[in-house]
Amino acid sequence: MRRSHLLATVACATLACAPLAANAQFAPAGSGGAPTSTVPGPGNGSSNSFEPTENTPAAKSRFSGPSPYAPQAPGVNAANLPDIGSMDPNDVPQMAPQQSASPASGDWAAYGHDDSQMRYSPLSEITPQNADQLKVAFVYHTGSYPRPGQTNKWAAETTPIKVGDGLYMCSAQNDIMKLDPATGKEIWRHNINEKYEAIPYTAACKGVTYFTSSQVPEGQPCHNRILEGTLDMRLIAVDAATGNLCEGFGNGGQVNLMQGLGESVPGFVSMTTPPPIVNGVVVVNHEVLDGQRRWAPSGVIRGYDAESGKFLWAWDVNRPDDHSQPTGNNHYSRGTPNSWAAMTGDNALGLVYVPTGNSASDYYSALRSDAENKVSSAVVALDVKTGSPRWVFQTAHKDVWDYDIGSQATLMDMPGQDGQPVPALIMPTKRGQTFVLDRRDGKPILPVEERPAPSPGVIPGDPRSPTQPWSTGMPALRVPDLKETDMWGMSPIDQLFCRIKFRRANYTGEFTPPSVDKPWIEYPGYNGGSDWGSVSYDPQSGILIANWNITPMYDQLVTRKKADELGLMPIDDPNYKPGGGGAEGNGAMDGTPYGIVVTPFWDQYTGMMCNRPPYGMITAIDMKHGQKVLWQHPLGTARANGPWGLPTGLPWEIGTPNNGGSVVTAGGVVFIAAATDNQIRAIDEHTGKVVWSAVLPGGGQANPMTYEANGHQYVAIMAGGHHFMMTPVSDQLVVYALPDHKG
């Protein structure tokens, strides 16, 4: 499952933030308009202050006009949509494997800083000693938030990149912007005119990709370009200097990613992560809305030429030897595992590391092929020349718990037995198991054990795997299996209620199999452990920083008759209405014998979890000295959380659910927001002490980043909020600096 609407309930209804109206309007006072045409020039979307009230009024719409490649209406096949042609991979100009170039010391050139995706910056101006002096340098308003009459589906999740003289980012609805990194002044804006109907469960754009052409001469348009994948399934390339479309890329600067996916409807498939470029190949993945039907659109992974946008290859799980693009009424095999997390490219090895999910219909596996079962909930290393897998490492076998991998792989070196560094890959998981692999062949560097699973399963014809993998060489980012004595509540009556719920459910520890006769408890829950924020790693100190969740779920399969009675139906059903078995959580799983009902393991009367706090943690692990935990503590205060939907205002670090990751710097500072208390923090990397915090104008469910401009260090966080975590939604990018360096 891409993300969980249940975390909304866990984050606030369980920890109880004040709820937001479904059609609430958001945007900060003073939000300025921006030109709708793609021209260079000043914008007025930035300011140097905000009112951290966690409530914001509406601003004018900046969106108009249709999307030229909008997803199809129900029943329309993609075969009649524009095709810009394909290229034989053998015809691609052969390039020596590119070395992963380090960005300029003050840049943040990729989603995770550079090709290694360590989320580490060599900047050191901000330290634990002076971080408490940080002030707002500027605020930029993206202009993307719910309009009147629109359901709040916003959760921007954006991490800008900084290259040279530009801070590049996208809005929640995929408009692309270039800002002055010192002032936040808008230099250009490319509006893509994406329709509201294209939003899947969440309006999100995690970031964009910077690419320098080897074919377009320096100084010419689109020598340097920005690439983006969109919610309505376009791959777009614009000139980094002007924001104009790169006419030589695809069809006038755009590639139609619906080609070959077959029948779909708006919002069923989408892109939310920046596509990596590996040795000249743009690799694209996409999310497929969970819980809909067994034969959902394909989870195919595809490669395109970064210069021309021409199709190169496809990895279609059930057709592993056919790397072509379907034509006519043909389509990629449906219902296969999709990948919605950010991928990681490895130029030196010519690989892209793909974190996969499970096949469509997450909680029932009897209809999956053997090929699907081998690559679901796994890291798959694809050869970027051919699209063929070079190796696969699976993190959960025959997954029916929605343990898809939401994290991005991090590349680093581990010491080998001969003293030589081993190219390694760190793969966090929702299970809280962190796997460290040799990225050349996928073999574990740190020990992994196959341990017996607790039960063969009770669903006819759908047995579970007898074993599951456990990373015994790394500290587990989870607490021990639940016990009845762990049940918790606001009063003895609430605790008794939770103990009764515990007794009424099936629970035999992790990997308790699905059941129809009564609920089963799923712990870890499907939001972690670790999720899409991934981890940060300091290669100098060897310290890995991971934030994670402790949020069990209460699940139950229901018969098809019961699913119909509950009104569960897939998004492409003509009678579908939002909330009727939609995206995340409860789902129709049409085409299988069962639907699924998913709730937090909570006391629905108080809105508090049945397990005792904390519900979110942050951990530092020393990777150079035996993978020892250096420090660990709850992440998130009770200031915006409490029972019955009432924020308590209390500064207690109870540990709240969190989404979004961290950044670590050479200055010895960890920056992180993520928690549902709507704060950003600076933490001493070596001690875990919080040395600074600030209240954000919206939820900080995004990965922060840091960069240098005019010789000074800045820290940026998209305070876009998150609808399902019930944190306040805003359109504000907030950037901090030390006092002498504002603007």
Salt bridges, closest charged atoms under 4 A:
GLU54 OE2 - ARG639 NH2 2.94
ASP107 OD1 - LYS162 NZ 2.87
ASP114 OD2 - HIS113 ND1 3.26
GLU125 OE2 - HIS712 ND1 3.44
GLU125 OE2 - HIS741 NE2 2.87
GLU157 OE1 - ARG2 NH2 3.52
GLU157 OE1 - ARG3 NH1 3.15
GLU157 OE1 - LYS206 NZ 2.79
GLU157 OE2 - HIS722 NE2 2.67
ASP165 OD1 - LYS178 NZ 3.22
ASP175 OD2 - ARG189 NH2 3.14
GLU186 OE1 - ARG189 NH1 3.74
ASP232 OD2 - ARG234 NH2 2.86
GLU287 OE1 - ARG2 NE 2.06
GLU307 OE1 - ARG225 NH2 3.96
ASP346 OD2 - ARG439 NE 2.87
GLU372 OE1 - ARG294 NH2 2.97
ASP383 OD2 - ARG390 NH2 2.95
ASP404 OD1 - LYS430 NZ 2.37
ASP438 OD2 - ARG440 NH2 2.75
GLU449 OE1 - ARG451 NE 3.29
GLU450 OE2 - HIS397 NE2 2.81
ASP462 OD1 - ARG464 NH1 3.49
ASP481 OD1 - ARG478 NH2 2.55
GLU484 OE2 - ARG499 NE 2.99
GLU484 OE1 - ARG503 NE 2.98
ASP486 OD1 - LYS483 NZ 3.59
ASP486 OD1 - ARG612 NH2 3.93
GLU510 OE2 - ARG431 NE 2.57
GLU510 OE1 - ARG478 NH1 2.44
ASP572 OD1 - ARG293 NH2 3.02
ASP590 OD2 - ARG293 NH1 2.93
ASP622 OD2 - HIS625 ND1 2.99
GLU653 OE2 - ARG681 NH2 3.39
ASP677 OD2 - ARG681 NH2 2.46
GLU685 OE1 - HIS686 NE2 3.85
ASP731 OD1 - HIS141 ND1 3.29
